[in-house]
């Protein structure tokens, strides 16, 4: 099972700490009004200035990085691990246009926090709230879609009948499966999942699409193809007994309208944007699994 973004964040922190590299975690613990990131957003800063994660960029993030570097210097000098807190009005204090107020908690994490980090990884995994996506097809567009969804709040299950179609490595949020009968996966797809169909075979596309639309609890079925393909498929799906209500869940051509270009990366960006819009429309914004204060 792939890790959630929160679990991946703490896994990277744990790896650094276990290598003897202390790390400062900066977390958004309170917001009022407009802010670049919500409560729970985190950034990790290493002693050499390297960092990952984000608390929103701009002057706020720059100042938090400076605070983190100062904390690293104090720790290196005399072992000081005192936590710090930044409370900023984004407009008056930092000149940012958001206009809200943000509180950032900063804490230096060293080897004594290894058990706590392991616990946070377990908690993040158990609280995984990513939107599930079932992607059928590992061709040139399928590969581009997998890459486009990699940094986004999705858990991708990627299926193809051809083992050689998959790249040697897949994104961290992805589980790839080579299956002789991809259609059977639809029965095991979790309710609410978004389905993308782009295999190498139109007959297989039709079978997967029909199976997905045959379930009332799969709200989005995206099918790659032209308007001509859609018209042909809709006729065949009606012949198979699919209702107009379920046919309304079919999105073909898949992707946001108005974005032109046949390059795989362009198509993938359009599909990723459409899935994000679908997720925002249908699902409440999930709580950030690592959003609480990060004290031990």
KAVENUR-V952285 format. One line per field, one symbol per residue. ss: DSSP state (a for helix, b for strand, c for the rest). psi: psi as a letter, one per 40 degrees, with the letter a starting at -180 (. if undefined). burial: I if it has 16 or more other C-alpha atoms within 10 Angstrom, else O. Layout:
# KAVENUR-V952285
ss: ???
psi: ???
burial: ???
This chain:
# KAVENUR-V952285
ss: ccccaaaaaaaaaaaaaaccccbbbbbbbbbbcccccccccbbbbbccccbbbccccaaaaaaaaaaaaaaaaaaaaacccccbbbbbbaaaaaccccccbbbbbbbbbcaaaaaaaaaaaaaaaaccccbbbbbbcccaaaaaaaaaaccccbbbbbbbccaaaccccccccbbbbbcccaaaaaaacccccbbbbccccaaaaaaaaaaaaccccccbbbbcccaaaaaaaaaaaaaccccaaaaccbbccccccccccccaaaaaaaaaaaaaaaaaaacccccccccccccc
psi: hiiiddddddddddddddefhiihhhhhehihahidiiheiiihhideeiiiiieeaadddddddddddddddddddeehfhiihhhhhdcddeeiedeaiihhhhhhhadeedddddddddddddfhfihhhhhhhfadddddddddedeigihhhhhiehdediidiiidehhhhhhdgddddddehiieihhhhfaehdddddddddddeeheehehhhhiaidddddddddddddeehiddddeehhhiiihiehihehdddddddddddddddddddiihiihdfeiifi.
burial: OOIIIIIIIIIOIIOIIOOOIIIIIIIIIIIOOOIIOIIIIIIIIIIOOOOOIIIIOOOIIOOIIOIIIOIIOOIOOOOOIOOOOOOIIIOOOOOIOOIIIIIIIIIIIIIOIIOIIOOIIOOIIOIIIIIIIIIIIIIOIIIIIIIIIIOOIIIIIIIIIOOOOIOOOOIIIIOIIIOOOIIOIIOOIOOIIIIIIIIOOOOIIIOIIIIIIIOOOIIIIIIIOOOOOIOOIIOOIOOOOIOOOIIOIIIIIIIIOOOOOOOIIIIIIIIIOIIOOOIOOOOOOOOIIIIOIIOO
